[in-house]
Amino acid sequence: MRLGVLDIGSNTVHLLLVDAHSGARPVPFASHKRPLSLVQYLEPDGSISDAGQHELTEFVLEAWEFAARHKAEDLLAFCTSAIREATNGPEVLARVKHETTVTLQELTGSEEASMTFFAVRRWYGWGAGPILNLDIGGGSFEMAFGQDELPEVAMSVPLGASRLTRDWLPEDPPSARSVKELRRYIRATLKPAVREFEGLGRANLVAGTSKTFRSLARIAGAAPSDAGPYVKRELNATDLGIWAQRISAMKAEDRLHLPGVSEARAHQLLAGALVAEAALELFKFKKLRICPWALREGLILRRLDQLVFDGPLEPAPHVVPAHAAEATV
């Protein structure tokens, strides 16, 4: 069957279509995405502006049509910290539903961390033992630890790369003072969260999910994405520290010349590096491994598991049935 996952993140809005069935790995079929930093559309009172809402609803309509055109049988649509923490989040969700018929499910920070962990566990399997997963988004930073499919502890803190760049690094390149102040803020925010993981045991594997971790690993020498998902990619704390220092002296346009760095991520790469550096230091690990699966895959796998108990899916109300989609082509 063909499933779609519509991910409304803080940096991008992304629809992923996969072909999958229960017990099989989801195989990507098609993807449709657009850079859309909702964090940049925040008003002083923390609300998402009308312009940002318009961009969002336009993309959701595009995604709806894309899913129908490619005969998706189900569409999971969700949003994370950008809308979750906006002061007008409920109004934004209501507007999206009214103008597109698509209902966006708002994930809490712990749900986001848990579903990402679930994907990581499925990727590495039981043989990996206890896993600590770290995920740097645009608006928040998620951490989860556990020995089972779902984590024992799953937490989210407001340390997303886009958010931190906007609030703490206004200059390009940033001043030494602003970098120092941001480092201090990241550690002060992370320390109480890290203490929640004390007493749970030591992870056998530390995984890093998200585009930010992949970009940092790539500039530190990891294999490019076209080498495939099964290539082992790691990010060492020593290399991370060196590159964080180098990036802090570079303008955003110069970072574009680094391997694996896109225009959408170049400006916020330093903030992401500082969060990653602090996390490895506070959790006392020297390296992490890049996992190709993350939140979208976790939600897909969870939905497939539900089919074992619930039976075949009826098409979601906002997805055109296959026969109707064929009739409109």
PyMOL commands that set and color helices and strands:
alter all, ss='L'
color gray80, all
select helices_A, chain A and resi 38-41+50-69+81-84+89-100+109-124+126-128+161-168+176-195+211-219+225-227+237-248+252-255+263-266+269-283+295-310+322-328
alter helices_A, ss='H'
color red, helices_A
select strands_A, chain A and resi 2-8+12-19+27-35+74-79+105-106+131-136+141-146+153-157+205-209+234-236+287-290
alter strands_A, ss='S'
color yellow, strands_A
deselect
rebuild
show_as cartoon
